Amino acid sequence: MEFSNSENNDEILKSLTAIDFVVLAAMHETDLKTMIKINAFELIKSCEKFFDCKFMQKMKHQPPPELKIKIQNWLNSIEYKQYTQNTNQTLSVEHKENIRKIYLKLGLKSHDLSELTDDGKQFLEKAKTDVQEQWMTLVKYHETNNPTKLKEEMDKCGKFIPIMFTSKIATPRLFSEMFKMMNLNMYDYLSKDKEIHPIFLEYLK
């Protein structure tokens, strides 16, 4: 998928999934703990989208010392080694081959670093602002005890719910209280929304 320079943020926004937003934010923040919760093939496919629309690129400079230390410590961690082992065991041969092709297409090697371009950073900040505004709308209807409007707004939030949590915009306690006000089972409601990625459930515990 490629985007021309003439396409605006709204068109790109419509094409992205819940997990794409999480990946973009996690890559920008080097949120390694979030990234390993994402299926490796889904992660690479999201990165491919962002390379194609010029929101992400291969890092062309040496990373700052603190980032190098953070990544090296992570690569040496038991958590990362378990993730690598699990990924090797669970990824299909077809997915592994597709990942290899994507890396080749993007000119990347396995431990090359990527970063957001200026356009990518601007897009992410705009997306976060929109998500923040959506969250505040939910909060407003919760505070004014308006379950009908709260439900209407919640129905619009599908693919933005995961980034609400991974970016620490939403709070699990308040989110749970919103569903109590609407007299809905939170997990039943969310599991039926195909736009929501299961990664966000980690943030509701």
N, C-alpha and C positions, 0 to 999 in steps of 0.2 A: 504494500500500500504506500503510495507516494502522494505528498501534498505539494501543490504548486504554491509559490509565494503569494498568489492572489487569493488563496483560500484563507478565510478569516478564522479566528479562534472558535467561533460558534460551530462552524462546520467540522473542525477538528474535534471539538468537544463531543459532538454527537457520535463520532466514530469510536471513541474510547470506551473501554469497559471499566468496571470498578477496580479490577486488579491493575489496569494501566495507570490509574491515578496513584495507587499505592506504590507501584514500582517507581514512578517518576519522583515522588516525594522521598522514597527510601534511597534511591540513587543519589539524589541531591544532598541528603543528610548523611550519606554513608551509614544508613541504618541497617547494619549487617544482620541483626537479630530478626528484623522484619523480613529481610530478603530471603533468609533460609526457610521461612514459613511458606514461601511461594514455591510451587512446583517449578523445577528448573526449566522445563520447556516453556511454561507460561511466562517465566521471567525473561527468557531470551526472546520470545516472540514480542513481548512488550517493548523490550529494548530495540528490536528491529524497527518497530513502528516509529519510535522516537528518533532513531538514526535517519529513517526515511524522510521524516518531516523536519529534519534539521534542528530538533530540540535536544539532541544528545550527540556527542562526538567522542572519538578516542582522545584521551588526555594527551596533549602535545607537550607537556612540561613535567618536570619532576614534581611529585606531590609534596606538600609541606611536610616537615619532619614528624609532626604530631599525627598526621594521617598515615604516614608510612609505618609508624610504630603501632597505631591502632589496627591497621590491616595485618601486619606481621603477627601481632599477638593473636588476632582472630584466626589466622591460618594455622597457628600452632595450637589452637585450643581444641579440647576434646569435643566440644560442641560442633565445631566445623568438621572435624574428622568423622564424627557420626553422621553429619549431614551428607558428606561426600560418599560415605559408604552406603547410606540409604538411597541416595540418588542413583548410584551405580546399579543398585539392586532393583530399583523400582521403575526406572526409565526403560521404555521399550527400545528395541534395536532401531526402529523407525525414528523415534524421537531423538535418539542419540545422533543418528545420521543427519536429521534435520538441523539439529543444533550445530553440528560440524559445518554444514553448508551455510548457515547464517553467519557463523564466526568468519568463515572464508569470505563471504559477501561483504561483511563489514570491515574486513581487514584486521580482525582481532585475534589474539592468542588467548589461551585460557586464563591467564592472570593479568592481562592488560586492564588498565583502569580507564573508565569512561567518566565523562562529566557533562553537565548540562551546558548548552550554549546560552548566550544572552537571551535568545528567543525562548528557549526552554525555561529559563528562570522566570522570565516575564509571564509566560503561560502558566507556570506552576503557581506563582504568586496570585495571578488573577483567579485561578481555580480555587485556591485556598480562601481567597476573599469571598468568592461565591458560596463556598461550602460554609464558611463562618456565618454568612448572612442567612443561609438556610437553617443552620443550627439555632441562631438567635430567633428566627421565626418560630421554630418549634418551642423554644423556651418561652417565648411570649405567650403562645396559646396555652402552654402548660400553666404558666403563672396566672393567667386570667381565667383558668378553669373552663376552657372551651374545648372539650374533647372532639366535637364535630370538626372544627377547623384544624385541630391538631392532627386528626386522622387524615384529612384532606392533604395537608402538607407532608405528612409522613409518607403517604402514597407516592409522592413526587420524588422522594429522596433516594430511592433504590441504590443506584450505582455510586452515590456519594457517601453512603453510610460507612464503608470501610475506611476511607481517607479521613472521615470525621474522627475516627478512633486512632488510626496510626499517626495522624498529625496532632493528636491530643487536643482537638477542638471540642469534641464531645466528652462528657463524663458518664461512665457506665451507670452510676447510681441514679442520676437524673434521667437518663435514657430509660432505665427500668421503670422509674416512677411514671413516665409518660404513658407507658403501656398499661400500667395499673389504672391510670385515669381513663384511658380508652376502653378499659375492661377487655383487653386482648392478651392472649398468651404471646409474649414477646418472641419466643423461639419458633412457635408455630407460624406466626405472621412472617417472620424474616426468612424462614426456610422455604416459604412458598414464593418468594420474590427471586426470580431467576437472574436479576441484575446484581444481586448481592453476592459477594464472594465469601466463602466460609472463613477466610482469614480473620475477619473482624470479630468472630465469636471469641477469640482469645482475649479481646479487650472488654468483654462483658462479664468476665468471671469475677 
